[in-house]
Amino acid sequence: MVALTLFKEAADMIREAGGEKLDNCYQCGLCTGSCPWNQVRSFMVRRLIHQAQLGVIDFESDDLWLCTTCRNCVQRCPRGVEIIDIMRAARRVITETGTSKIPDSLRLAITNIAGAGNPLGQPPEERGDWATSLKLKHHVNSYTLYFSCCIPAYEPKVKRVAMATAQILKVAGVDFNILADKENCCGESVRKAGDENLFRSLANKNLEAFSEAGVKQILVSSPHCYHSFKNEYSKLGAEFEVLHMVQYLAQLISDEKLTFKKEVKKKVAYHDSCYLARHNAIYDEPRQILKSIPGIEIVEMSDIKDNTLCCGGGGGRIWMDTKKDERFSDLRIQQALDAGADVLAVSCPYCMLNFEDSLLGFSDTKPIEIKDVVELICEGLS
């Protein structure tokens, strides 16, 4: 048994970041019951919250790094306790005081972001290389900016998402710009991992770059970038419109600026990412897009929209190791297969990475395809 001791300064920091609603918790346990971790292992969220209330918490516990910030517990809490803020605050105590150790893989990603502006530690000057063959505008004043996210910019398996997005925008005649090496990671995962100072540094650098380029509208591929720009940068003085690509492209299709020429004869299950669905209530637009593509048959999985099953990548978990038998993404792929899908469609780079990794553990060589919604649009346009 681990002996827990009073750490008053840490308790005060947790209360400050979590707000007064921390004390609203009356230990009903709905948070524990709704957490996806308890589908694969035990994770006593209620116990952590009670420890935070008392100022008695084991800062060396791995449990403090489990939360994927999926928001399922917050959505179901009858007292409105912002549990994500409490988890973030506990991690902030560790980050700022050195009370315990940050998981090695997460620490490496944070170090890379601090040094190179991206979690993969790739050279900043190569951030726009994905767009070389497309001859896009770089570093010029433009009302509309396409912000690809670090993963589509650098990760070979996901670069196709950024390329498909840019190709669609060009077909639709959209006048847009990319900032390439002038932009940095949005910092959303960094903040959820507890490094508030690094988040603010990244935000300030990006805000300066956006301002210098005259940006008034930002289009993003990642729900995490969307959430950060729309809900967090706005509190730092940001004054621009933020749209996820599924929102923007749904409108282009509605306005008949994109016309489909080819049938895509596939059964498609759409995965609602936590940061589009529960965090920002964006459910309909991706389904509207899929319905508009000739030949696609949408099949729904058992957990959808505000009841979606997390892929496991939020809250910095995308950079942490997860045991093979504890991956939510494995459960999600099985749900798609059970629904009879040929394709599991996503609108989040983190989800794509997790699902692609999970496929490696299935007995069939390729039991299902993982595609971003924009890739399916491209198939219908060609």
ROBA-655505 format. One line per field, with one value per residue (C-alpha): residue in one letter; residue number from 0; x, z, y. Coordinates in Angstrom, 1 decimal, padded with zeros to 4 digits. Each point is the difference from the previous one (the first is absolute). Example, Ala and Ser with C-alpha at 12.3 -4.5 7.8 and 13.67 -1.06 7.14 Angstrom:
# ROBA-655505
aa	c(A, S)
i	c(0, 1)
x	c(012.3, 001.4)
z	c(007.8, -000.7)
y	c(-004.5, 003.4)
***
This chain:
# ROBA-655505
aa	c(M, V, A, L, T, L, F, K, E, A, A, D, M, I, R, E, A, G, G, E, K, L, D, N, C, Y, Q, C, G, L, C, T, G, S, C, P, W, N, Q, V, R, S, F, M, V, R, R, L, I, H, Q, A, Q, L, G, V, I, D, F, E, S, D, D, L, W, L, C, T, T, C, R, N, C, V, Q, R, C, P, R, G, V, E, I, I, D, I, M, R, A, A, R, R, V, I, T, E, T, G, T, S, K, I, P, D, S, L, R, L, A, I, T, N, I, A, G, A, G, N, P, L, G, Q, P, P, E, E, R, G, D, W, A, T, S, L, K, L, K, H, H, V, N, S, Y, T, L, Y, F, S, C, C, I, P, A, Y, E, P, K, V, K, R, V, A, M, A, T, A, Q, I, L, K, V, A, G, V, D, F, N, I, L, A, D, K, E, N, C, C, G, E, S, V, R, K, A, G, D, E, N, L, F, R, S, L, A, N, K, N, L, E, A, F, S, E, A, G, V, K, Q, I, L, V, S, S, P, H, C, Y, H, S, F, K, N, E, Y, S, K, L, G, A, E, F, E, V, L, H, M, V, Q, Y, L, A, Q, L, I, S, D, E, K, L, T, F, K, K, E, V, K, K, K, V, A, Y, H, D, S, C, Y, L, A, R, H, N, A, I, Y, D, E, P, R, Q, I, L, K, S, I, P, G, I, E, I, V, E, M, S, D, I, K, D, N, T, L, C, C, G, G, G, G, G, R, I, W, M, D, T, K, K, D, E, R, F, S, D, L, R, I, Q, Q, A, L, D, A, G, A, D, V, L, A, V, S, C, P, Y, C, M, L, N, F, E, D, S, L, L, G, F, S, D, T, K, P, I, E, I, K, D, V, V, E, L, I, C, E, G, L, S)
i	c(0, 1, 2, 3, 4, 5, 6, 7, 8, 9, 10, 11, 12, 13, 14, 15, 16, 17, 18, 19, 20, 21, 22, 23, 24, 25, 26, 27, 28, 29, 30, 31, 32, 33, 34, 35, 36, 37, 38, 39, 40, 41, 42, 43, 44, 45, 46, 47, 48, 49, 50, 51, 52, 53, 54, 55, 56, 57, 58, 59, 60, 61, 62, 63, 64, 65, 66, 67, 68, 69, 70, 71, 72, 73, 74, 75, 76, 77, 78, 79, 80, 81, 82, 83, 84, 85, 86, 87, 88, 89, 90, 91, 92, 93, 94, 95, 96, 97, 98, 99, 100, 101, 102, 103, 104, 105, 106, 107, 108, 109, 110, 111, 112, 113, 114, 115, 116, 117, 118, 119, 120, 121, 122, 123, 124, 125, 126, 127, 128, 129, 130, 131, 132, 133, 134, 135, 136, 137, 138, 139, 140, 141, 142, 143, 144, 145, 146, 147, 148, 149, 150, 151, 152, 153, 154, 155, 156, 157, 158, 159, 160, 161, 162, 163, 164, 165, 166, 167, 168, 169, 170, 171, 172, 173, 174, 175, 176, 177, 178, 179, 180, 181, 182, 183, 184, 185, 186, 187, 188, 189, 190, 191, 192, 193, 194, 195, 196, 197, 198, 199, 200, 201, 202, 203, 204, 205, 206, 207, 208, 209, 210, 211, 212, 213, 214, 215, 216, 217, 218, 219, 220, 221, 222, 223, 224, 225, 226, 227, 228, 229, 230, 231, 232, 233, 234, 235, 236, 237, 238, 239, 240, 241, 242, 243, 244, 245, 246, 247, 248, 249, 250, 251, 252, 253, 254, 255, 256, 257, 258, 259, 260, 261, 262, 263, 264, 265, 266, 267, 268, 269, 270, 271, 272, 273, 274, 275, 276, 277, 278, 279, 280, 281, 282, 283, 284, 285, 286, 287, 288, 289, 290, 291, 292, 293, 294, 295, 296, 297, 298, 299, 300, 301, 302, 303, 304, 305, 306, 307, 308, 309, 310, 311, 312, 313, 314, 315, 316, 317, 318, 319, 320, 321, 322, 323, 324, 325, 326, 327, 328, 329, 330, 331, 332, 333, 334, 335, 336, 337, 338, 339, 340, 341, 342, 343, 344, 345, 346, 347, 348, 349, 350, 351, 352, 353, 354, 355, 356, 357, 358, 359, 360, 361, 362, 363, 364, 365, 366, 367, 368, 369, 370, 371, 372, 373, 374, 375, 376, 377, 378, 379, 380, 381)
x	c(000.0, 001.3, 000.1, -001.5, 001.1, -001.5, 001.5, -001.8, 001.6, -000.9, -003.6, -000.2, 001.3, -002.5, -002.9, 001.2, 000.1, -003.0, -002.2, -002.4, -002.0, 002.6, -001.8, -003.3, 000.9, -002.1, 001.7, -002.9, 002.5, -001.5, 003.4, 001.5, -002.9, 000.2, 003.7, 001.1, 003.0, -002.3, -000.8, 003.6, 001.3, -000.8, 000.3, -001.6, -000.7, -002.2, 002.8, 002.4, -002.6, -000.5, 003.8, 000.1, -002.8, 002.0, 003.3, 001.3, 001.2, 002.6, 001.9, 002.1, -003.1, -000.2, -003.7, 000.6, 001.1, -002.8, -002.7, -000.6, -002.1, -002.8, -002.6, -002.3, 000.2, -000.6, -003.0, -001.6, 001.0, -003.3, 001.9, 001.9, 003.5, 002.6, 002.0, 002.3, 001.1, 000.8, 002.1, 001.8, 000.6, 001.5, 002.3, 000.9, 001.1, 002.4, 001.3, 000.6, 001.2, 001.8, -001.9, 000.0, 001.2, -001.7, -000.3, 003.1, -001.8, -002.1, 003.0, 001.8, -003.0, -000.2, 003.8, -000.3, -002.9, 002.0, 003.1, -001.3, -003.7, -001.3, -000.3, 002.0, 003.1, 000.2, 001.7, -002.4, 001.2, -001.5, -003.5, -001.4, 001.8, -003.2, -001.4, 003.1, -001.7, -003.2, 001.7, -002.0, 000.5, 002.4, 000.4, -002.2, -002.8, -003.2, -003.5, -000.1, 002.7, 000.1, 001.7, 000.7, 001.1, 003.4, -001.0, -001.1, 002.9, 002.7, -001.3, 000.4, -003.1, -002.2, 001.4, -002.5, -002.7, 001.6, 000.6, -003.6, -001.3, 002.0, -001.0, -003.7, 000.4, 001.7, -002.7, -002.6, 001.9, 000.7, 002.6, 002.1, 003.5, 002.3, 002.6, 002.3, 003.0, -001.6, -002.5, 000.5, -001.9, -003.4, 001.0, -003.4, 001.6, 002.8, -002.5, -001.9, 003.3, 000.4, 002.7, -001.9, 003.0, 001.0, -003.6, -000.1, 003.3, -001.2, -003.3, 001.7, 002.4, -002.9, -002.1, 002.8, 000.5, -003.8, -000.1, 003.0, -001.6, -003.4, -001.8, -003.8, -001.1, 001.8, -000.9, 001.3, 000.3, 000.3, -002.8, 002.7, 001.2, -003.6, -000.7, 003.2, -000.4, -003.7, -000.4, 003.5, 001.7, -003.1, 000.7, 003.4, -001.3, -000.4, -002.5, -000.4, -002.6, 000.9, -001.6, 000.8, 000.2, -003.2, -001.9, 001.6, -000.3, -003.6, -000.8, 002.0, -002.0, -003.3, 000.9, 000.8, 003.6, 001.0, -001.6, 000.4, 000.7, 000.7, -001.8, 001.8, -001.6, 000.9, -001.7, 001.4, -000.1, 000.8, 001.9, -001.0, 003.3, -000.4, 001.2, -002.4, -003.0, -000.2, 002.3, -001.5, -003.3, 001.0, -001.8, -002.1, 002.4, 002.2, -003.1, -001.4, 003.2, 000.0, -003.7, 000.8, 002.7, -001.7, 000.2, 000.9, -002.3, 000.4, -000.1, -000.1, 002.0, -001.4, 001.6, -000.5, -000.3, 000.0, 000.3, 003.0, 002.9, 003.3, 002.9, 002.3, 002.1, -001.1, 001.5, 003.5, -000.6, 000.8, 003.7, -000.2, 000.3, -003.2, 000.0, -001.3, -003.0, -000.9, -000.5, -003.4, 000.8, -000.1, -003.6, -001.0, 001.3, -001.9, -003.2, 000.6, 000.4, -003.1, -001.9, 001.1, 002.2, 002.6, 001.4, 000.4, -000.2, 001.7, 000.5, 002.9, 003.7, 000.3, -002.9, 001.6, 003.4, -001.7, -002.2, 002.8, 002.1, -002.9, -000.4, 003.4, -001.4, -002.9, 000.3, -001.1, 002.6, -002.3, -003.4, -001.2, 001.4, 000.7, -000.7, -000.5, -003.3, 002.0, 001.5, -003.5, -000.9, 003.0, -001.1, -003.4, 001.5, 002.4)
z	c(000.0, -000.9, 002.8, -001.1, 001.7, 000.1, -002.6, 000.7, -002.9, -002.5, 001.3, -000.4, -003.6, -000.8, 001.4, -001.9, -003.4, 000.6, 001.4, 002.8, -001.6, 001.3, 003.4, -001.7, -000.4, 002.3, -001.0, -002.0, -002.1, -003.4, -001.2, 000.7, -001.6, -003.2, -000.5, -003.0, 001.9, 002.0, -003.1, -000.2, 003.6, 003.4, 000.3, 003.1, -001.1, 003.1, 002.3, -001.7, 000.3, 003.7, 000.6, -001.8, 002.2, 003.1, -001.3, 000.4, -003.2, -001.3, -002.6, -001.0, -001.0, -003.7, 000.3, -000.2, -003.7, -001.1, -000.7, -003.7, 000.6, -002.0, 002.1, 000.5, 003.7, -000.1, -002.2, 002.4, 003.3, 001.8, 001.8, -003.0, 001.4, -002.7, 000.5, -002.9, 001.6, 003.2, -001.8, -001.9, 003.3, 001.6, -002.9, 000.1, 003.6, -001.1, -002.9, 001.9, 003.3, -001.1, 002.6, -002.2, -003.4, -003.3, -002.1, -002.2, -003.4, 000.9, 001.4, -003.4, -001.9, 002.2, -000.4, -003.8, 000.0, 002.1, -002.2, -003.5, 000.2, -000.7, 002.0, -002.5, 000.4, -003.8, -001.4, 000.0, -003.5, -001.3, 001.4, -003.4, -002.0, -000.3, -002.3, -002.4, -002.9, 000.4, -000.5, 002.8, 001.1, 003.0, 002.3, -001.9, 001.4, -000.3, 001.6, 000.3, 001.5, -000.2, 003.2, -000.6, 003.5, 000.8, -000.8, -003.6, -000.5, 001.0, 000.5, -003.3, 000.7, 000.4, -002.5, -002.5, 002.1, -000.3, -003.8, -000.6, 001.9, -002.0, -003.3, 000.9, 001.0, -003.4, -001.9, 001.8, -000.9, 003.6, 000.4, 002.9, 001.4, 002.2, 002.4, -000.1, 002.2, 001.5, 002.0, 003.1, 001.7, 001.3, 003.5, 000.9, 001.1, 001.8, 002.1, 000.9, 001.0, 002.5, -001.7, 000.1, -000.6, -003.2, -001.2, 000.5, -001.8, -003.0, -000.1, 000.1, -002.9, -002.1, 000.8, -001.2, -003.2, -000.7, 000.6, -002.3, -002.8, 000.4, 000.7, 000.8, -000.6, 000.9, -001.4, 001.9, -000.5, 003.7, 002.6, 002.6, -002.0, -000.4, 003.7, 000.9, -002.5, 000.6, 003.7, 001.5, -002.4, 000.1, 003.7, -000.9, -002.4, -003.2, -002.5, -002.8, -001.2, 000.5, -002.0, -000.1, -003.6, 000.4, 000.7, -002.9, -002.5, 000.9, -000.9, -003.3, -001.0, 001.0, -002.1, -002.9, -000.2, 000.1, -002.4, 000.2, -003.2, 001.2, 002.2, 003.1, 000.6, 003.6, 003.3, 002.3, 003.8, 001.2, 003.3, 002.0, 001.6, 003.6, -000.8, -002.9, 001.7, 003.7, 000.3, -002.8, -001.1, -003.6, -001.1, -003.1, -002.5, -000.6, -000.5, -002.4, -002.0, -000.1, -001.0, -002.9, -001.5, -002.6, 000.9, 003.7, 002.4, 003.6, 002.7, 003.6, 002.8, 003.4, 001.7, -002.0, 000.3, 003.6, 001.1, -002.2, 001.1, 000.4, -002.1, 002.9, -001.4, 001.9, 003.0, -001.3, 000.0, -003.7, 001.0, 002.8, -000.2, 000.4, 000.6, -002.8, 001.9, 001.3, -003.3, -000.5, -003.7, -000.2, 001.4, -002.5, -003.0, 001.2, 000.2, -003.6, -001.1, 001.9, -001.8, -003.4, -001.0, -002.8, 001.2, 003.4, -000.8, 002.3, 000.2, 002.4, -000.5, 003.5, -000.7, -003.3, 001.7, 002.7, -002.4, -002.4, 002.9, 001.2, -003.4, 000.4, 002.7, -001.9, -001.5, -003.5, -002.0, -000.7, 001.6, -000.5, -001.6, 002.1, -002.0, 000.8, -001.2, -002.4, -001.7, -000.7, -001.5, -002.3, -001.2, -000.9, -001.8, -002.2)
y	c(000.0, 003.5, 002.5, 003.3, 003.2, 003.5, 002.4, 003.2, 002.0, -002.7, -000.1, 003.8, -000.2, -002.8, 002.1, 003.1, -001.8, -002.2, 002.8, 000.0, -002.9, -002.4, 000.3, -000.8, -003.6, -002.2, -003.3, -001.5, -001.9, 000.7, 001.2, -003.3, -001.9, 002.1, 000.1, -002.2, -001.2, -002.2, -002.0, -001.2, 000.4, 001.6, 003.8, 001.5, 003.6, 000.6, -000.9, 002.4, 002.8, -000.7, 000.1, 003.3, 001.4, -001.1, 001.2, -003.5, -001.5, -002.4, 002.0, -003.0, -002.0, -000.9, 000.7, 003.7, -000.5, -002.2, 002.6, 000.5, 003.1, -001.6, 001.9, -002.9, 000.3, 003.8, -000.4, -002.4, 001.6, 001.1, 002.8, 001.4, -000.8, 000.8, -003.1, 000.7, 003.2, -001.9, -002.6, 002.8, 001.8, -003.0, -000.5, 003.7, -000.5, -002.8, 002.0, 003.2, -001.4, -003.1, -002.0, -003.1, -001.2, 000.7, -003.1, -000.4, 000.0, 003.0, 001.9, -000.6, 001.4, 003.1, 000.5, -000.3, 002.5, 002.5, -000.4, -000.5, 001.1, -003.5, -003.3, -002.0, 002.1, 000.6, 003.1, 003.1, 000.9, -003.3, 000.7, 001.0, -002.7, -002.0, 002.8, 000.2, -001.8, 002.1, 003.4, 001.6, 003.6, 000.4, 002.9, 002.5, 001.9, -001.9, 000.2, -003.8, -002.2, -003.8, -001.3, -003.7, -001.1, -001.4, -003.6, 000.5, 002.4, -002.5, -003.6, -001.9, -002.1, 003.1, 002.5, -001.2, 001.7, 003.5, -000.6, -001.2, 003.0, 002.5, -001.6, 000.3, 003.6, 000.7, -001.8, 002.1, 003.2, 001.0, 002.7, -001.2, 000.1, -002.3, 001.4, -003.1, 000.7, 003.2, -002.1, -002.2, -002.7, 001.3, -001.2, -001.6, -003.3, 001.8, 001.9, -003.2, -001.5, 002.8, 002.2, 003.3, 002.2, -001.8, 000.1, 003.8, 000.4, -002.0, 001.9, 003.4, -001.0, -001.3, 003.0, 002.3, -002.0, 000.0, 003.8, 000.7, -002.0, 001.8, -003.2, 000.4, -003.6, -003.2, -003.5, -002.9, -003.8, -000.8, 000.3, 000.7, 003.0, 001.0, -000.2, 001.9, 002.8, 000.5, -000.5, 000.7, 002.5, 002.1, 000.7, 001.2, 002.7, -002.0, 001.6, -002.4, -002.5, -003.7, -002.8, -003.7, -001.3, -002.0, 003.2, 001.9, -002.8, -000.7, 003.6, -000.2, -003.1, 001.7, 003.0, -002.3, 001.2, -003.7, -002.4, -003.8, -001.9, -003.5, -002.6, -001.1, -003.4, -000.6, -000.6, 002.7, 000.3, 003.5, 000.4, 003.0, 001.3, 001.2, 003.5, 000.5, -001.8, 000.3, 003.1, 002.0, -001.6, -000.6, -003.1, 000.7, 001.6, -003.1, -002.2, 002.6, -000.2, -003.8, 000.0, 002.3, -002.2, -002.4, -003.7, 000.3, -001.8, 001.2, -002.6, 001.1, -001.6, -000.6, 003.1, 003.2, 003.7, 001.2, -003.7, -000.6, -002.3, 001.8, -001.2, 000.5, 002.9, 003.0, 001.7, -000.7, -003.8, 000.0, 000.4, -002.6, -003.8, -002.0, -003.8, -002.0, -001.4, 003.5, 001.9, 001.6, 000.1, -003.8, 000.1, 002.6, -001.9, -003.0, 002.1, 001.2, -003.6, -001.1, 002.7, -001.5, 003.0, -000.2, 003.4, 001.6, 003.7, 002.6, 003.7, 000.1, -000.8, -001.5, -002.4, -001.0, -000.8, -002.1, -001.9, -000.7, -001.4, -002.1, -001.6, -001.6, -002.2, -001.4, -003.4, 001.1, 001.8, 002.9, -000.6, 003.6, 003.2, 003.1, 003.2, 003.6, 001.5, 002.2, -003.0, -001.3, 003.4, -000.3, -003.4, 001.4, 003.0, -001.9)
***
